[in-house]
Amino acid sequence: MDVHRADERYPGGDPATGIVSRHAFSFGPHYDPGNLRFGALLACNEEHLAPGTGFDEHPHSHTEIVTWVVEGELTHRDSTGHETLVRPGDVQRLSSAGGVRHVERNDAAVPLTFVQMWLAPLDPGGDPSYEIVRGIADSTPYALPQAGAMLHVRRLTPGERTAVPDGAYLYVHVVRGGVRLAGAELAPGDAARITDAEGVDAVALGEAELLVWEMAGR
């Protein structure tokens, strides 16, 4: 297990305009050949947008983009005609496939925080597709067969213990609160990368929320 702390993330965005980004993997000007991906996961970005700010239309291709809103409300628009408000508890997926353009904004009057994760598809190309699952239930997995991956959401009460899935690659991101995972204490923004995970569990140190990616070997 390899633990990466929140303060080790690469800074990004444009803080002067109200956009603050924190990247867990090599990203943009922060090129790190030793930190390009883990399993299918290419990026895990924490994004903080002030009211009225956002990312103007920009392209993606050959990437599965999954978004989790922590607080606030995200406005999503894309070139395939989808326009959606994404709220806490919703899972949004955009398969960019052969190419798509989208806009992400905070059009609300309160700050927006979201986590966006990019995964490599098993088979690049094809047509873009979009899906949103409203209010996903705790412990209900969200399958992403295009990337050979499964997202698990865990919401824990203080002292609660939960098993995390076994798998060739397991990525655990702490959204809020703290947990003890295989003997290591993780705080908000921290993440653990586990290879050949088996019999691992997490214990909440308070109210906690986790995003857990279970990924097949490649």
C-alpha positions as CSV (number, residue, x, y, z in Angstrom):
1,M,0.0,0.0,0.0
2,D,1.3,3.4,-1.0
3,V,-0.2,6.4,0.8
4,H,-0.3,9.9,-0.9
5,R,-1.1,12.8,1.3
6,A,-3.3,15.8,0.4
7,D,-0.5,18.3,0.7
8,E,1.6,16.2,-1.8
9,R,-0.9,16.9,-4.6
10,Y,0.3,19.0,-7.5
11,P,-1.3,22.5,-7.5
12,G,-3.2,23.8,-10.5
13,G,-6.1,25.9,-11.7
14,D,-6.0,29.7,-11.5
15,P,-6.5,30.8,-7.9
16,A,-6.6,34.5,-8.9
17,T,-9.9,33.8,-10.8
18,G,-11.3,31.5,-8.1
19,I,-10.3,28.1,-9.5
20,V,-8.1,25.9,-7.3
21,S,-7.1,22.4,-8.5
22,R,-5.2,19.7,-6.7
23,H,-3.9,16.8,-8.8
24,A,-3.0,13.4,-7.5
25,F,-1.3,12.3,-10.7
26,S,1.1,13.8,-13.2
27,F,-0.9,16.6,-14.8
28,G,-0.2,19.5,-17.2
29,P,3.0,21.3,-16.3
30,H,3.5,18.9,-13.4
31,Y,5.0,16.1,-15.4
32,D,6.1,13.2,-13.3
33,P,7.0,10.0,-15.3
34,G,6.8,8.0,-12.1
35,N,3.2,9.0,-11.3
36,L,1.3,8.7,-14.6
37,R,-1.4,6.3,-13.6
38,F,-2.5,3.6,-11.2
39,G,-4.4,0.7,-12.8
40,A,-6.9,2.3,-15.1
41,L,-6.8,5.6,-13.1
42,L,-5.2,8.5,-14.9
43,A,-6.3,11.4,-12.8
44,C,-8.0,12.2,-9.5
45,N,-8.4,16.0,-9.3
46,E,-9.9,17.9,-6.4
47,E,-11.5,21.0,-7.9
48,H,-12.7,24.1,-6.0
49,L,-14.7,26.7,-7.9
50,A,-15.8,30.0,-6.5
51,P,-19.3,31.2,-7.5
52,G,-19.5,32.3,-11.2
53,T,-16.3,30.6,-12.2
54,G,-15.5,27.4,-14.1
55,F,-13.8,25.7,-17.0
56,D,-14.7,27.0,-20.4
57,E,-15.4,24.6,-23.3
58,H,-12.5,22.2,-23.8
59,P,-12.0,18.8,-25.5
60,H,-11.4,15.3,-24.2
61,S,-10.9,12.0,-26.0
62,H,-10.3,8.3,-25.1
63,T,-11.1,8.9,-21.4
64,E,-13.8,7.9,-19.0
65,I,-14.5,10.9,-16.8
66,V,-16.3,10.3,-13.5
67,T,-17.4,13.3,-11.3
68,W,-18.4,13.3,-7.6
69,V,-19.6,16.6,-6.1
70,V,-18.6,17.2,-2.5
71,E,-20.5,20.4,-1.9
72,G,-22.3,22.9,-4.1
73,E,-23.7,22.3,-7.5
74,L,-21.9,21.6,-10.8
75,T,-23.3,22.8,-14.1
76,H,-22.3,20.4,-16.9
77,R,-22.8,21.0,-20.7
78,D,-21.3,19.0,-23.5
79,S,-21.2,18.8,-27.3
80,T,-23.6,15.8,-27.4
81,G,-26.4,18.0,-26.1
82,H,-26.4,17.2,-22.4
83,E,-26.9,20.0,-19.8
84,T,-27.1,18.8,-16.2
85,L,-26.9,20.0,-12.6
86,V,-24.8,17.6,-10.6
87,R,-25.3,17.6,-6.8
88,P,-23.7,15.8,-3.8
89,G,-24.5,12.1,-4.0
90,D,-24.8,12.0,-7.8
91,V,-22.3,10.0,-10.0
92,Q,-21.7,11.6,-13.4
93,R,-19.9,9.7,-16.2
94,L,-18.8,11.2,-19.5
95,S,-17.2,8.7,-21.9
96,S,-15.3,11.0,-24.3
97,A,-14.5,8.1,-26.7
98,G,-13.4,9.5,-30.1
99,G,-13.9,13.1,-28.9
100,V,-16.2,15.4,-27.0
101,R,-16.2,18.9,-25.7
102,H,-17.7,20.1,-22.4
103,V,-18.1,23.0,-20.0
104,E,-18.0,22.8,-16.2
105,R,-19.2,25.8,-14.1
106,N,-20.3,26.9,-10.7
107,D,-23.4,28.9,-11.6
108,A,-24.6,28.8,-7.9
109,A,-24.1,31.4,-5.2
110,V,-22.0,29.2,-3.0
111,P,-18.6,27.6,-3.4
112,L,-18.3,24.3,-5.4
113,T,-16.0,21.4,-4.6
114,F,-15.9,18.2,-6.7
115,V,-13.6,15.3,-7.3
116,Q,-13.1,14.3,-10.9
117,M,-11.5,11.0,-11.9
118,W,-10.2,10.0,-15.3
119,L,-9.8,6.4,-16.3
120,A,-8.3,4.8,-19.4
121,P,-10.8,2.8,-21.5
122,L,-10.1,-0.8,-22.5
123,D,-10.9,0.0,-26.1
124,P,-10.3,3.6,-27.3
125,G,-12.5,5.3,-29.8
126,G,-16.2,4.9,-30.5
127,D,-19.0,7.4,-29.8
128,P,-19.3,9.6,-26.7
129,S,-21.9,8.7,-24.1
130,Y,-23.2,10.2,-20.9
131,E,-24.9,9.0,-17.7
132,I,-25.8,10.4,-14.3
133,V,-27.0,8.4,-11.3
134,R,-28.9,10.5,-8.8
135,G,-28.3,9.9,-5.1
136,I,-26.4,6.7,-5.3
137,A,-26.9,4.6,-2.2
138,D,-24.2,3.8,0.2
139,S,-22.3,0.6,-0.7
140,T,-24.0,0.4,-4.1
141,P,-21.2,-0.1,-6.7
142,Y,-21.2,1.9,-9.9
143,A,-19.8,-0.3,-12.7
144,L,-17.6,1.2,-15.4
145,P,-17.0,-1.8,-17.7
146,Q,-15.5,0.5,-20.3
147,A,-12.4,0.7,-18.0
148,G,-12.7,-2.6,-16.2
149,A,-13.4,-0.7,-13.0
150,M,-16.0,-0.4,-10.3
151,L,-16.6,2.6,-8.0
152,H,-17.7,2.0,-4.4
153,V,-19.0,4.8,-2.2
154,R,-18.7,4.4,1.5
155,R,-20.3,6.7,4.1
156,L,-19.2,5.7,7.6
157,T,-20.3,6.6,11.1
158,P,-17.6,7.1,13.9
159,G,-16.0,3.7,14.7
160,E,-17.7,1.9,11.8
161,R,-15.7,-0.7,10.1
162,T,-16.1,-1.6,6.4
163,A,-14.3,-4.1,4.2
164,V,-12.9,-2.7,1.0
165,P,-13.0,-4.8,-2.2
166,D,-10.3,-7.2,-3.1
167,G,-8.7,-6.5,-6.4
168,A,-5.6,-6.2,-8.6
169,Y,-5.6,-2.4,-8.1
170,L,-7.5,-0.6,-5.4
171,Y,-7.6,3.2,-5.0
172,V,-9.1,4.7,-1.9
173,H,-9.7,8.5,-1.8
174,V,-10.9,10.2,1.4
175,V,-13.6,12.8,0.6
176,R,-14.3,13.8,4.2
177,G,-13.5,12.8,7.7
178,G,-10.7,10.3,8.5
179,V,-10.2,6.6,8.4
180,R,-7.6,4.0,9.5
181,L,-6.9,1.8,6.5
182,A,-4.6,-1.2,7.0
183,G,-2.9,0.5,9.9
184,A,-2.5,3.9,8.2
185,E,-4.5,7.0,9.2
186,L,-5.9,8.9,6.2
187,A,-7.4,12.5,6.4
188,P,-9.5,14.4,3.8
189,G,-7.7,14.5,0.4
190,D,-5.4,11.6,1.3
191,A,-5.4,8.5,-0.9
192,A,-4.1,5.0,-0.8
193,R,-3.0,2.9,-3.7
194,I,-3.1,-0.8,-3.0
195,T,-2.0,-3.6,-5.4
196,D,-3.2,-7.2,-5.0
197,A,-5.6,-6.0,-2.3
198,E,-7.0,-8.8,-0.1
199,G,-8.7,-8.7,3.2
200,V,-8.2,-4.9,3.7
201,D,-10.7,-2.9,5.9
202,A,-11.2,0.7,6.9
203,V,-12.3,2.0,10.3
204,A,-13.9,5.5,10.5
205,L,-12.2,7.9,12.9
206,G,-15.3,10.1,12.7
207,E,-18.0,10.7,10.1
208,A,-16.3,9.7,6.9
209,E,-16.9,9.4,3.2
210,L,-14.7,7.4,0.9
211,L,-14.5,6.8,-2.9
212,V,-13.0,3.4,-3.7
213,W,-12.0,2.3,-7.1
214,E,-11.7,-1.4,-7.7
215,M,-9.8,-2.1,-10.9
216,A,-8.8,-5.2,-12.8
217,G,-5.3,-6.0,-13.8
218,R,-4.1,-5.1,-17.3
